[in-house]
Amino acid sequence: MKIYTDSSLKIDAQNAVVTVGSFDGLHSGHFKILNEIKNAAAEENGSSFVVTFEPHPRIVLSNDFNLKILTSLREKKEILENAGIENLMVINFTRDFSRLSSDEFIKKFIVDKIRARKMVIGHDHKFGHDRLGDVDKLSNVGKAYNFNVKAVSAESVNGEIISSTKIRMALSDGDLERATLFLGRNYTLAGEVVLGSQRGRTLGFPTANISLDETFKAIPKNGVYAVKCSLDGERFIGIMNIGYRPTFENKHELVLEVHLLNFDRDIYGKYLKVEFLNRLRDEKRFESKEALISQIEIDKAEVQKEKLLN
């Protein structure tokens, strides 16, 4: 996948079929749009092209809005490439950029830089400072600049329209099943393995503490989860705890730690990707170290009885 920025001078994409959006989560509704641009690109003997923004526009425009991000830029790039997208432009979203009108945005990026053959947008998509970049506006502009426009209908599951907001709410509620259903895949988070308190090692269950690669990353509800982890191209099963370790510390700093089963290596500084499979239980305070160890053994047995790497 070729990656460009808003300052890229040369873009090599013939007969580009373009879609524009934040695409946070890259959920099933987004994939409906991605499939459309890939199909249209094949018909036009052209190339698929996604334009997205970093950081998320709402973080820039609403300083007091505590938005939680479903996909870091690194994750977004990986998902788009695996989906078969050929070109990606990442626009640095600033307050100055946000003042562009829809006409200015279309002329500068879609027409002059990318030279789009066709645009595909979501059913309710709008952009530009004037919020006029909907399908009707784009269709009129497209006629002037010789590109076609198509709007893709909303994607629904069980009669409910999929949205990033609903996925965030599901994760916050600990409803992993609902989040997975809307995403169309398991939710992930990732980051660098950092030094923790090493409390797990004293219990016989060493854990990897993760420093997230996205400051505003959405974190599932506190609790214990069965997870799949990717490390240097290898995959491992693990048990992840999200919370404050109330049995020992009861601090106010949220800790993300994962115990990898049948694993004993020094991985400090490594990039670890965690994929959530099942929510096992709430985080709780145990009366003794022994009671906690007993519960971890139960959690471990619960994870091991399923063939989770398949």
C-alpha positions as CSV (number, residue, x, y, z in Angstrom):
1,M,0.0,0.0,0.0
2,K,1.4,3.4,-1.0
3,I,1.1,6.0,1.8
4,Y,0.9,9.7,1.2
5,T,0.4,12.8,3.4
6,D,-1.3,16.1,2.6
7,S,2.1,17.5,1.8
8,S,3.0,14.8,-0.8
9,L,3.9,16.5,-4.1
10,K,3.5,13.5,-6.4
11,I,0.7,11.0,-6.1
12,D,0.9,7.9,-8.4
13,A,-2.7,6.6,-8.6
14,Q,-4.3,6.1,-12.0
15,N,-8.1,6.5,-12.2
16,A,-8.4,6.7,-8.5
17,V,-11.6,5.7,-6.8
18,V,-11.6,7.7,-3.5
19,T,-13.3,7.6,-0.2
20,V,-12.8,10.1,2.6
21,G,-13.4,9.8,6.4
22,S,-12.0,9.2,9.8
23,F,-12.8,5.5,9.6
24,D,-12.3,5.0,13.3
25,G,-12.7,1.3,14.1
26,L,-12.8,0.3,10.4
27,H,-16.0,-1.6,11.3
28,S,-18.3,-3.6,9.0
29,G,-20.0,-0.4,7.8
30,H,-16.7,1.0,6.7
31,F,-15.8,-2.2,5.0
32,K,-18.9,-1.9,2.9
33,I,-17.4,1.3,1.5
34,L,-14.0,-0.2,1.1
35,N,-15.4,-3.1,-0.9
36,E,-17.3,-0.6,-3.1
37,I,-14.1,1.4,-3.9
38,K,-12.2,-1.8,-4.7
39,N,-14.9,-3.0,-7.0
40,A,-15.3,0.4,-8.7
41,A,-11.5,0.6,-9.1
42,A,-11.5,-2.8,-10.9
43,E,-14.2,-1.6,-13.2
44,E,-12.4,1.6,-14.0
45,N,-9.0,-0.1,-14.4
46,G,-7.9,2.2,-11.6
47,S,-6.8,2.1,-8.0
48,S,-8.5,2.3,-4.6
49,F,-7.7,5.3,-2.5
50,V,-8.6,6.1,1.1
51,V,-8.2,9.6,2.6
52,T,-8.2,9.8,6.4
53,F,-7.3,12.2,9.2
54,E,-4.8,12.2,12.0
55,P,-5.6,13.0,14.8
56,H,-9.3,12.4,14.8
57,P,-11.1,15.7,14.0
58,R,-13.2,15.7,17.1
59,I,-10.1,15.6,19.3
60,V,-8.9,18.8,17.6
61,L,-12.2,20.6,17.4
62,S,-13.6,19.7,20.9
63,N,-10.8,20.1,23.4
64,D,-13.0,19.1,26.3
65,F,-14.5,16.1,24.5
66,N,-13.1,12.8,25.9
67,L,-13.2,10.9,22.7
68,K,-11.9,7.3,22.7
69,I,-10.2,6.0,19.6
70,L,-10.9,2.5,18.3
71,T,-8.0,2.3,15.9
72,S,-4.6,3.9,16.2
73,L,-3.0,5.1,13.0
74,R,-0.7,2.1,13.0
75,E,-3.6,-0.3,13.3
76,K,-5.6,1.6,10.6
77,K,-2.7,1.3,8.2
78,E,-2.4,-2.4,8.9
79,I,-6.1,-3.1,8.5
80,L,-6.4,-1.1,5.3
81,E,-3.4,-2.8,3.7
82,N,-4.7,-6.3,4.7
83,A,-8.1,-5.2,3.1
84,G,-6.4,-4.7,-0.2
85,I,-6.5,-0.9,-0.3
86,E,-3.8,0.4,-2.7
87,N,-3.4,4.0,-1.6
88,L,-3.8,5.9,1.7
89,M,-3.4,9.6,2.3
90,V,-3.2,10.7,5.9
91,I,-4.0,14.4,6.4
92,N,-2.7,16.2,9.4
93,F,-5.9,17.5,10.9
94,T,-5.4,21.0,12.4
95,R,-7.7,23.9,13.2
96,D,-6.4,25.7,10.1
97,F,-7.2,22.6,8.0
98,S,-10.7,22.4,9.5
99,R,-11.5,25.9,8.1
100,L,-11.3,24.6,4.5
101,S,-14.8,24.7,2.9
102,S,-16.0,21.5,1.1
103,D,-15.3,23.2,-2.2
104,E,-11.7,24.0,-1.2
105,F,-11.1,20.5,0.1
106,I,-12.4,18.9,-3.0
107,K,-10.4,21.1,-5.4
108,K,-7.2,20.9,-3.4
109,F,-7.1,17.2,-2.6
110,I,-9.7,15.2,-4.6
111,V,-9.1,17.0,-7.9
112,D,-5.7,18.6,-8.0
113,K,-3.7,16.1,-5.9
114,I,-5.4,12.7,-6.4
115,R,-7.1,13.4,-9.7
116,A,-10.0,11.2,-8.7
117,R,-12.1,9.3,-11.3
118,K,-14.8,8.5,-8.8
119,M,-15.8,9.2,-5.1
120,V,-17.6,6.8,-2.8
121,I,-19.0,8.1,0.5
122,G,-21.1,6.9,3.3
123,H,-24.8,7.5,3.3
124,D,-24.6,10.4,5.9
125,H,-21.1,11.6,5.2
126,K,-20.4,15.4,5.2
127,F,-17.1,17.2,5.3
128,G,-15.6,20.7,5.0
129,H,-16.0,23.6,7.4
130,D,-19.4,24.3,5.9
131,R,-20.5,20.6,6.2
132,L,-21.8,20.7,2.7
133,G,-19.8,17.8,1.3
134,D,-22.7,15.4,1.0
135,V,-23.7,13.3,-2.0
136,D,-25.8,16.1,-3.7
137,K,-23.0,18.7,-3.3
138,L,-20.4,16.2,-4.5
139,S,-22.4,15.2,-7.5
140,N,-22.7,18.8,-8.7
141,V,-19.0,19.4,-8.1
142,G,-18.1,16.1,-9.7
143,K,-19.8,17.1,-12.9
144,A,-17.6,20.2,-13.1
145,Y,-14.4,18.3,-12.4
146,N,-15.2,15.1,-14.3
147,F,-15.6,12.6,-11.5
148,N,-18.6,10.5,-10.5
149,V,-20.0,10.1,-7.0
150,K,-21.8,7.2,-5.3
151,A,-23.2,7.0,-1.8
152,V,-23.2,3.7,0.0
153,S,-26.1,2.7,2.2
154,A,-25.7,2.1,6.0
155,E,-24.7,-1.3,7.2
156,S,-27.0,-2.9,9.8
157,V,-26.8,-5.9,12.1
158,N,-30.0,-7.3,13.5
159,G,-31.8,-4.2,12.3
160,E,-29.4,-1.8,14.0
161,I,-27.1,0.6,12.1
162,I,-23.4,0.0,12.9
163,S,-21.5,3.0,14.2
164,S,-18.2,3.7,15.9
165,T,-20.0,5.3,18.8
166,K,-22.0,2.2,19.5
167,I,-18.8,0.1,19.5
168,R,-17.2,2.5,22.0
169,M,-20.3,2.2,24.2
170,A,-20.2,-1.6,24.0
171,L,-16.5,-1.8,25.0
172,S,-17.2,0.6,27.9
173,D,-20.0,-1.6,29.1
174,G,-17.9,-4.8,28.8
175,D,-20.1,-6.1,26.0
176,L,-17.4,-7.6,24.0
177,E,-19.8,-9.8,22.0
178,R,-21.7,-6.7,20.7
179,A,-18.4,-4.8,19.9
180,T,-17.1,-7.8,17.9
181,L,-20.4,-8.2,16.0
182,F,-20.3,-4.5,14.9
183,L,-16.6,-4.5,14.1
184,G,-16.7,-7.7,12.1
185,R,-13.6,-8.8,13.9
186,N,-12.1,-8.9,17.4
187,Y,-11.2,-5.6,19.0
188,T,-7.4,-5.0,19.4
189,L,-5.0,-2.7,21.3
190,A,-1.3,-2.6,21.1
191,G,1.8,-0.9,22.4
192,E,5.3,-1.3,23.9
193,V,5.9,-3.7,26.8
194,V,7.2,-1.7,29.7
195,L,8.5,-2.4,33.2
196,G,5.7,-2.8,35.8
197,S,5.7,-3.6,39.5
198,Q,6.6,-7.3,38.7
199,R,4.0,-8.4,41.2
200,G,2.8,-11.1,38.8
201,R,6.2,-12.7,38.8
202,T,6.1,-13.2,42.6
203,L,2.8,-15.0,42.1
204,G,4.1,-17.3,39.5
205,F,2.3,-15.5,36.7
206,P,4.6,-13.0,35.1
207,T,2.8,-10.3,33.1
208,A,3.7,-7.9,30.3
209,N,2.6,-4.3,31.0
210,I,1.6,-2.4,27.9
211,S,2.0,1.3,27.2
212,L,-0.5,2.0,24.5
213,D,0.6,3.5,21.1
214,E,-2.6,5.7,21.1
215,T,-3.1,8.1,23.9
216,F,-6.9,8.3,23.4
217,K,-7.3,4.5,22.8
218,A,-10.7,3.0,23.8
219,I,-10.0,0.5,26.6
220,P,-12.6,-2.2,27.3
221,K,-14.3,-2.2,30.7
222,N,-12.1,-3.2,33.7
223,G,-11.9,-7.0,34.1
224,V,-10.1,-10.2,33.0
225,Y,-10.1,-11.3,29.3
226,A,-9.0,-14.2,27.2
227,V,-6.8,-12.7,24.5
228,K,-4.7,-13.6,21.5
229,C,-1.3,-11.8,21.3
230,S,1.0,-11.1,18.4
231,L,4.7,-10.7,19.0
232,D,7.4,-10.6,16.3
233,G,5.2,-12.6,13.9
234,E,4.3,-15.2,16.5
235,R,1.0,-15.7,18.2
236,F,0.3,-16.6,21.8
237,I,-2.7,-17.1,24.0
238,G,-3.0,-15.0,27.1
239,I,-5.0,-13.7,30.0
240,M,-5.3,-9.9,30.2
241,N,-6.2,-7.9,33.3
242,I,-7.4,-4.3,32.9
243,G,-7.8,-2.4,36.2
244,Y,-6.1,-1.2,39.3
245,R,-4.9,-4.4,41.0
246,P,-7.1,-3.9,44.1
247,T,-5.8,-6.9,46.0
248,F,-2.3,-5.4,46.4
249,E,-2.2,-1.8,45.2
250,N,-5.6,-0.1,44.8
251,K,-3.9,2.8,42.9
252,H,-5.6,5.2,40.6
253,E,-3.4,4.4,37.6
254,L,-5.1,2.0,35.2
255,V,-2.9,-1.0,34.4
256,L,-3.0,-3.1,31.2
257,E,-1.2,-6.4,31.8
258,V,-1.2,-9.7,30.0
259,H,0.0,-13.1,31.1
260,L,1.1,-15.1,28.1
261,L,0.6,-18.9,28.6
262,N,3.6,-21.2,28.2
263,F,5.9,-18.2,27.7
264,D,9.1,-17.2,29.4
265,R,11.1,-14.5,27.6
266,D,12.3,-11.0,28.2
267,I,10.2,-8.8,25.9
268,Y,10.7,-5.4,27.4
269,G,10.6,-2.8,24.6
270,K,8.8,-5.1,22.2
271,Y,5.6,-4.2,20.4
272,L,2.8,-6.4,21.5
273,K,-0.6,-6.6,19.9
274,V,-3.6,-7.9,21.9
275,E,-6.8,-9.2,20.4
276,F,-9.8,-9.6,22.7
277,L,-11.6,-13.0,22.5
278,N,-13.8,-13.4,25.6
279,R,-14.5,-11.5,28.8
280,L,-13.9,-13.9,31.7
281,R,-14.9,-11.9,34.7
282,D,-14.9,-8.6,36.5
283,E,-11.8,-7.4,38.3
284,K,-12.2,-8.0,42.1
285,R,-10.3,-7.7,45.3
286,F,-9.2,-11.0,46.9
287,E,-8.7,-11.5,50.6
288,S,-5.3,-13.2,50.2
289,K,-2.5,-13.8,47.7
290,E,-3.5,-17.5,47.7
291,A,-7.1,-16.7,46.8
292,L,-5.9,-14.6,43.9
293,I,-3.5,-17.4,42.7
294,S,-6.4,-19.9,42.9
295,Q,-8.6,-17.6,40.7
296,I,-5.8,-17.1,38.2
297,E,-5.5,-20.9,37.8
298,I,-9.2,-21.1,37.2
299,D,-8.9,-18.3,34.5
300,K,-6.0,-20.1,32.9
301,A,-7.9,-23.4,32.8
302,E,-10.9,-21.6,31.2
303,V,-8.6,-20.2,28.5
304,Q,-6.7,-23.4,27.9
305,K,-9.8,-25.5,27.3
306,E,-10.6,-23.6,24.1
307,K,-8.5,-23.9,21.0
308,L,-8.2,-20.1,20.7
309,L,-5.4,-20.0,18.2
310,N,-7.5,-21.6,15.5
